[in-house]
Amino acid sequence: MKRNFSVIFILLACTMLLVCFSGFTNKKVLAEEQFSASSKSAYLIDAHSGRVIYAKNEEQRLPIASMCKIMTLLLCFESIDNGEIALDQSITVSTNASGMGGSQVFLEANAEYLVGELIKSIVVASANDACVAMAEKLCGSEHSFVEKMNNRANELGMNNTLFVNCTGLPKPGQYSCAKDVAKMFLELIKHKEYFKFSRIWTDKIIHPNDRVTEIANTNKLVRFYNGCDGGKTGYTQEAGHCLSACAERNGTRLVSVVISAPDSKSRFRDVSSMFDYGFANFVNKIVIDDKKPLDLTVNVTGGKCDTVQVKAEKPFFIFANKNEKISVECDFVPSDKIKAPIYVGDLVGKVNIYRDGQKIGEVNVIANEDVLKKTYFDYIKDVGENWALINV
């Protein structure tokens, strides 16, 4: 049974990929011959596969200014997912938080604000006061929140990063690198709620007594670069001009980071140039689509139906150079026991993905429909139908 699944799916996959796919390489993709970033450090990767397209001093430890807020935001969205806070929840801003300098939205001390408004202030306006307000809400103090930031950085393998505050305001001992910034930014953009804020160009924060603070997105590429829908800027005299941004076109999502650009225009120009190069030369093709049922026959034991319709738990992409052709094989391996009852979302197996005989990934396969367990009367009905066929 496994072999039948495997052969059928391989033939379908290979036919599709040979027609639709072009390009892939096992070697690190370098773009230095095409352009060179003016920033001290730069990094460009494919968001789905993590494949590096361009790298310049990507592991050099440097101050990153307000790009520290990427980790602050990540912890906020993870807390929302965990049910610790909610976007429509009100929190009281402390005097300490309201007194933060640098970029801010001028929150009032002891006033209540919605979590969603504070997160919007951080994403759009890089508000230091909103950062500290969220840090105090989640961990009791900024100091405890910073410990959580560093713990999360360790979990993500950010080996060249140390946070000393949640805002990126100048403070001795704080550093990161372009590669690590990309890691935490990739984790942030997994949260779809983030994009509801990151796509905002201009908005306003309404304070108690109807006082209003107008805000504009510090990431100018959201408005001026086709496909850019998120990012975080940063600037201090020590860090220079910094930017991490993402952009998507035709299913290909790229993430770019620059640290210590000579001026603001240069950081946007560097990121735009890297995006241009990536979109012009590479394509992200979907091998396994989680939006459509897989063309597989998966047998079920003891069910009202003998088979169950299935789909992939998540999509699988291959990031490819546009000038090369590739073929990919996909092998379905069913679970050891597939017995009714089965419900939508239940694990029934996995698909292993191979290129040139080497496994490059796997995706869980889940039920796309319910298959209820046979009842006593179903078995009686089956016996009756079989008896009728024997006597025909």
Residue pairs with C-beta under 8 A, 6 or more apart in sequence:
1 299
1 334
2 332
2 333
2 334
4 297
5 296
5 297
5 298
5 331
5 332
5 333
5 334
6 331
6 332
6 333
8 295
8 296
9 294
9 295
9 296
9 330
9 331
9 332
9 351
10 329
10 330
10 331
12 295
13 287
13 328
13 329
13 330
14 327
14 328
14 329
17 285
17 287
17 326
17 327
17 328
18 325
18 327
20 285
21 285
21 318
21 320
21 325
21 326
21 327
21 328
22 283
22 320
22 321
22 322
22 323
22 324
22 325
22 326
23 282
23 283
23 320
23 321
23 322
23 323
23 324
23 325
23 326
24 318
24 319
24 320
24 321
24 324
24 326
24 355
25 321
25 324
28 52
28 55
29 51
29 52
29 53
29 54
29 282
29 321
30 53
30 54
30 55
31 44
31 53
31 54
31 274
31 277
31 281
32 54
32 56
34 277
35 273
35 274
35 277
36 56
37 54
37 56
37 258
37 270
37 273
37 274
38 261
38 262
38 266
38 269
38 270
39 56
39 240
39 241
39 258
39 259
39 260
39 261
39 262
39 266
39 267
39 270
40 57
40 60
40 62
40 240
40 259
40 260
40 261
41 56
41 57
41 58
41 60
41 62
41 177
41 178
41 257
41 258
41 259
41 260
42 54
42 55
42 56
42 57
42 58
42 178
42 256
42 257
42 258
42 259
42 270
42 274
43 52
43 54
43 55
43 56
43 58
43 178
43 179
43 181
43 182
43 256
43 257
43 258
44 52
44 53
44 54
44 55
44 254
44 255
44 256
44 257
44 274
44 275
44 277
44 278
45 51
45 52
45 53
45 182
45 186
45 254
45 255
45 256
46 53
46 252
46 253
46 254
46 255
46 278
46 282
46 284
46 319
47 186
47 189
47 246
47 248
47 253
47 254
47 255
48 253
48 284
48 317
48 319
49 284
49 317
49 318
49 319
50 186
51 319
53 254
53 274
53 277
53 278
53 282
54 274
54 277
54 278
55 178
55 179
56 178
57 178
58 177
58 178
58 179
59 160
59 177
59 178
59 179
60 160
60 177
60 178
61 160
61 175
61 176
61 177
62 175
62 176
62 177
62 239
62 259
62 260
63 170
63 174
63 175
63 176
63 236
63 238
63 239
64 168
64 174
64 175
64 176
64 181
64 234
64 239
64 242
64 259
65 168
65 234
65 235
65 236
65 238
65 239
65 242
66 103
66 126
66 167
66 168
66 232
66 233
66 234
66 235
66 242
67 168
67 176
67 181
67 232
67 233
67 234
67 242
67 243
67 244
67 257
67 259
68 149
68 163
68 165
68 166
68 167
68 168
68 174
68 176
68 234
69 122
69 126
69 131
69 166
69 167
69 168
69 232
69 234
70 181
70 184
70 185
70 188
70 232
70 244
71 149
71 152
71 153
71 163
71 166
71 184
72 122
72 131
72 134
72 135
72 145
72 149
72 166
72 167
73 119
73 122
73 123
73 188
73 194
73 232
74 152
74 184
74 187
74 188
74 191
75 138
75 145
75 148
75 149
75 152
76 85
76 115
76 119
76 122
76 134
76 138
77 119
77 188
77 191
77 193
77 194
78 191
79 85
79 138
80 86
80 87
80 115
80 193
81 191
84 138
85 91
85 115
85 137
85 138
86 115
87 114
87 115
87 116
87 119
87 193
88 114
88 115
88 116
89 114
89 115
90 112
90 113
90 114
90 115
91 112
91 113
91 115
91 118
91 133
91 134
91 137
92 110
92 111
92 112
93 107
93 108
93 109
93 110
93 111
93 112
93 113
93 129
93 133
94 109
94 110
94 132
94 133
94 136
95 109
95 110
96 132
96 136
97 107
97 109
97 129
97 130
97 132
97 133
97 136
98 106
98 107
98 108
98 109
98 129
98 133
99 109
99 129
100 128
100 129
100 131
100 132
100 167
100 169
101 128
101 169
102 128
102 167
102 169
103 125
103 126
103 127
103 128
103 218
104 125
104 127
104 128
104 129
104 130
105 121
105 125
105 127
105 129
105 130
105 205
105 213
105 215
106 129
106 207
106 213
107 113
107 118
107 121
107 127
107 129
107 130
107 133
107 207
108 207
108 208
108 211
111 207
111 208
112 208
113 130
113 133
115 134
115 137
117 205
117 206
118 127
118 130
118 133
118 134
119 130
119 134
119 197
120 197
120 200
120 203
120 205
120 215
121 127
121 129
121 130
121 205
121 215
122 130
122 131
122 134
123 194
123 197
123 198
123 200
123 232
124 197
124 198
124 200
124 203
124 215
124 216
124 217
124 218
125 205
125 215
125 216
125 217
125 218
126 218
126 232
126 233
126 234
128 167
128 169
131 166
131 167
132 142
132 166
132 167
134 166
135 141
135 142
135 145
135 146
135 166
136 142
136 145
138 145
138 148
139 145
139 147
139 148
142 165
142 166
145 166
146 163
146 164
146 165
146 166
149 163
149 166
150 161
150 162
150 163
152 184
153 161
153 162
153 163
153 180
153 184
156 180
156 183
156 184
156 187
157 183
158 176
158 180
158 183
158 184
159 180
160 175
160 176
160 177
160 179
160 180
161 175
161 176
161 177
161 180
162 173
162 174
162 175
162 176
163 174
164 171
164 172
164 173
164 174
165 171
165 174
168 174
168 234
168 236
168 239
169 236
170 236
170 237
170 238
177 259
178 257
178 258
178 259
179 257
181 244
181 257
181 259
182 244
182 255
182 257
185 232
185 244
185 246
185 255
185 257
186 255
188 194
189 195
189 230
189 246
189 255
194 230
195 229
195 230
198 219
198 222
198 229
198 230
198 231
199 222
199 229
199 230
200 217
200 222
201 216
201 217
201 222
201 223
202 214
202 215
202 216
202 217
203 214
203 215
204 212
204 213
204 214
204 215
205 212
205 213
205 215
206 212
207 213
217 223
218 232
218 233
219 228
219 230
219 231
219 232
219 233
219 243
219 245
220 268
221 228
221 231
221 243
221 245
221 247
221 268
221 271
221 272
222 228
222 229
222 230
222 231
224 268
225 245
225 247
225 271
225 272
225 275
226 247
226 249
227 247
227 248
227 249
227 275
227 279
228 245
228 246
228 247
228 275
229 246
229 247
229 248
230 245
230 246
231 243
231 244
231 245
231 246
231 271
232 243
232 244
232 245
233 241
233 242
233 243
233 267
234 241
234 242
234 243
235 241
235 242
235 264
239 259
239 260
240 259
240 260
240 261
240 262
241 258
241 260
241 261
241 262
241 263
241 264
241 266
241 267
242 258
242 259
242 260
242 261
242 267
243 256
243 257
243 258
243 261
243 267
243 268
243 270
243 271
244 255
244 256
244 257
244 258
245 255
245 256
245 271
245 275
246 253
246 254
246 255
246 256
247 253
247 254
247 256
247 275
247 279
248 254
249 279
250 283
251 284
251 285
251 286
251 317
252 278
252 279
252 282
252 283
252 284
252 319
253 284
254 274
254 275
254 278
254 279
256 270
256 271
256 274
256 275
258 267
258 270
258 271
261 267
261 270
281 321
281 322
282 319
282 320
282 321
282 322
283 319
283 320
283 322
284 317
284 318
284 319
284 320
285 317
285 318
285 320
286 315
286 316
286 317
287 316
287 317
287 318
287 328
287 330
287 353
288 294
288 312
288 315
288 316
288 330
288 351
288 353
288 363
289 312
289 315
290 311
290 312
290 313
290 314
290 315
290 363
291 311
291 315
292 311
293 309
293 310
293 311
293 368
294 310
294 311
294 312
294 332
294 351
294 365
296 310
296 332
296 365
297 307
298 307
298 308
298 310
298 334
298 338
298 348
298 349
298 365
299 306
299 307
299 338
300 306
300 307
300 308
300 338
300 339
300 340
300 342
300 371
301 337
301 338
301 339
301 340
302 339
302 340
302 373
302 374
303 339
303 340
303 341
303 342
303 371
303 372
303 373
303 374
304 340
304 371
304 372
304 373
304 374
304 378
305 371
308 338
308 342
308 348
308 367
308 368
308 369
308 371
309 367
309 368
309 369
310 348
310 349
310 365
310 366
310 367
310 368
311 365
311 366
311 368
312 351
312 363
312 364
312 365
312 366
313 347
313 363
313 364
313 365
313 366
314 363
314 364
315 363
316 351
316 353
316 361
316 363
318 326
318 328
318 355
318 360
320 326
326 355
327 355
328 353
328 354
328 355
328 360
329 353
329 354
329 355
330 351
330 352
330 353
330 354
331 351
331 352
331 354
332 349
332 350
332 351
332 365
333 349
333 350
333 351
333 352
334 348
334 349
335 347
335 348
335 349
338 348
338 349
340 371
340 372
340 373
340 374
341 370
341 371
341 372
341 373
342 348
342 367
342 370
342 371
343 367
343 370
344 366
344 367
344 368
344 369
344 370
345 366
345 367
346 366
346 367
347 364
347 365
347 366
348 365
348 366
348 367
349 364
349 365
350 362
350 363
350 364
350 365
351 362
351 363
351 365
352 359
352 361
352 362
353 359
353 360
353 361
353 362
353 363
354 360
